[in-house]
């Protein structure tokens, strides 16, 4: 991962933490990779991405599918 991307991700995760949303980088990567696999398999990832909405909730659901 590019250093600048890594720093941006850390910054965004810190913002979430300050809002009470606990998620670490490995959980985020796992979720994104699982969604990518489902997309490759032809599933509608808009629905899966919609479950991952920290802007709407103080908690995030990290279970694609």
Contact map, one row per residue, 1 for C-alpha under 8 A:
11101100000000000000000000000000000000000000000000000000000000000
11111100000000000000000000000000000000000000000000000000000000000
11111110000000000000000000000000000000000000000000000000000000000
01111111000000000000000000000000000000000000000000000000000000000
11111111100000000000000000000000000000000000000000000000000000000
11111111110000000000000000000000000000000000000000000000000000000
00111111111000000000000000000000000000000000000000000000000000000
00011111111100000000000000000000000000000000000000000000000000000
00001111111110000000000010000000000000000000000000000000000000000
00000111111111000000000010000000000000000000000000000000000000000
00000011111111100000000000000000000000000000000000000000000000000
00000001111111110000000000000000000000000000000000000000000000000
00000000111111111000001110000000000000000000000000000000000000000
00000000011111111100000000000000000000000000000000000000000000000
00000000001111111110000000000000000000000000000000000000000000000
00000000000111111111111000000000000000000000000000000100000000000
00000000000011111111111000000000000000000000000000000000000000000
00000000000001111111100000000000000000000000000000000000000000000
00000000000000111111100000000000000000000000000000000000010000000
00000000000000011111110000000000000000000000000000000000011000000
00000000000000011111111000000000000000000000000000000100011100000
00000000000000011001111100000000000000000000000000000000001000000
00000000000010011000111110110000000000000000000000000000000100000
00000000000010000000011111110000000000000000000000000000000000000
00000000110010000000001111111000000000000000000000000000000000000
00000000000000000000000111111100000000000000000000000000000000000
00000000000000000000001111111110000000000000000000000000000001000
00000000000000000000001111111111000000000000000000000000000001000
00000000000000000000000011111111100000000000000000000000000000000
00000000000000000000000001111111110000000000000000000000000000000
00000000000000000000000000111111111000000000000000000000000001110
00000000000000000000000000011111111100000000000000000000000000000
00000000000000000000000000001111111110000000000000000000000000000
00000000000000000000000000000111111111000000000000000000000000010
00000000000000000000000000000011111111100000100110000000000000010
00000000000000000000000000000001111111110000100000000000000000000
00000000000000000000000000000000111111111000000000000000000000000
00000000000000000000000000000000011111111111100000000000000000000
00000000000000000000000000000000001111111111100000000000000000000
00000000000000000000000000000000000111111110000000000000000000000
00000000000000000000000000000000000011111110000000000000000000000
00000000000000000000000000000000000001111111000000000000000000000
00000000000000000000000000000000000001111111100000000000000000000
00000000000000000000000000000000000001100111111100000000000000000
00000000000000000000000000000000001101100011111110000000000000000
00000000000000000000000000000000000000000001111111000000000000000
00000000000000000000000000000000000000000001111111100000000000000
00000000000000000000000000000000001000000001111111110000000000011
00000000000000000000000000000000001000000000111111111000000000000
00000000000000000000000000000000000000000000011111111000000000000
00000000000000000000000000000000000000000000001111111000000111010
00000000000000000000000000000000000000000000000111111100000111000
00000000000000000000000000000000000000000000000011111111100100000
00000000000000010000100000000000000000000000000000011111111100000
00000000000000000000000000000000000000000000000000001111110000000
00000000000000000000000000000000000000000000000000001111110000000
00000000000000000000000000000000000000000000000000001111111100000
00000000000000000011100000000000000000000000000000000111111100000
00000000000000000001110000000000000000000000000000000100111110000
00000000000000000000101000000000000000000000000000111100111111000
00000000000000000000000000000000000000000000000000110000001111100
00000000000000000000000000110010000000000000000000110000000111110
00000000000000000000000000000010000000000000000000000000000011111
00000000000000000000000000000010011000000000000100100000000001111
00000000000000000000000000000000000000000000000100000000000000111
